[in-house]
């Protein structure tokens, strides 16, 4: 978008640094664009110069004049990946919450008598693992191609999560069967004992 330069601020004194172009232009062009340094463009700008501001959503990512372009510090690098990671994590946990809530509603009487099923905890662990996979997927997306690559990487990790969840479920079922067998273990026969009646 086209804008006009009102003024520039160049301060480079040790720790105090400011490189700003003050602009006048139509919305959504900001009134000020902070840059990373005085060159290659900022030091050449004068009040009244016409510049082109590169906008991405609400971010002014660069300003240019003629063939010279200077990137701004107002970039949204990593924000789409962060939002996608949050969505994937919430999706994993939300699906588990829907399943657990549905089980609680549909099988309320059975759960009141028998307690929670042994497989519910492994499913919860699987949902947490799927949510945690959004973190490395986010790094992959930020480094190599954005949200689409990130979703693909997350999807590629899900078979491993599914395998772990099945493993946890099998162990939980084994423990559940073991507990039920312990509860119904008959008294061992005593050698030579004769059946007694009360």
Beta strands, then each sheet from edge to edge (+ up, - down):
strand 1: 2-13
strand 2: 16-25
strand 3: 32-34
strand 4: 50-56
strand 5: 59-65
strand 6: 68-71
sheet 1: 3+ 2- 1+ 4- 5+ 6-
end
